[in-house]
Amino acid sequence: MTKAITARAHTNIALIKYWGKLDADLIIPQNSSLSLTLAPFYTDTTVQFSPELSHDQIKIDGQLLSTAAGQRVHTFLDLVRQRAGLTAFAQVDSTNHVPTAAGLASSASGFAALAAAASKAAGLELSLPELSRLARRGSGSATRSIYGGFVEWQKGHDDLDSQAVPFQEKIDFDIQMIAILLDPRPKKVASRAGMAQVVATSPYYAAWPPTAEQDLIAMKAAILKKDLNLIGQLAEANAMKMHATTLSASPPFTYFEPETLTAIELVQNLRNNGVSCYYTMDAGPNVKVICSAKETPAILAQLQQHFPADHLLVAKPGPGVTYI
């Protein structure tokens, strides 16, 4: 029996989105992306390998998963076993401090924590770049959750160079997010299925990778200038371009709910009234508001007139993966 290892990884929200795979097996993306790791949303995962187990035992939030439900985790553990030369099955106990599958990137924190805990429990001593590449094999966005602050996922060309790199881990200007939790239920179209459908059928998809790469260059420059307004403008436009591809897929679909449009309109109204705030969305209905800490009270006061206070979660920049 190996030593039980517990790792914590925080979720991230992409300011420049990853949308579409070049290689579905290795999870090599069609375009590079850039995210902000968030402090309050994280996953704690404990892994222990034991020759006494007859199969992998996977618990998420206290619930034991069936073999079918835990297949992605089983497959990921096989990767770790192969690299470590292990044959023992694992006991995995994972707790999400973020709503699962609701567009708040729980798979990012989940697989980043799993990569860190499982590799160490298996006796592997991986560098952060190696850990980033391993996490990518579980969930694309997990590659970015290995690091804190602003993180770039360089698309690369193969398994050896598609990885995240820290762009600015120590953020020295006023930026944070407000997550508006609109629908905690699992989304109707999973991210993997949604992006595959878009890549295969949207006539607009061909324009996405080159424009996303241009957005990335502009976003990195905006971060270096500490220009919150430009960061917000670029993130908002990039998110809406991504969501436009879902509406042009065949058959078309959307992650928007009626409350999503309400939240977007509120942010636009606040901005029209002189409050610096911008919205972004991943593959889910929840809206994240990019803003400064000094403007957050005014934004919350407006949002609380339409949404329950406990559905408005203020998120400051967060750290990379840690062992606890």
Disulfide bonds with the S-S distance in Angstrom:
none
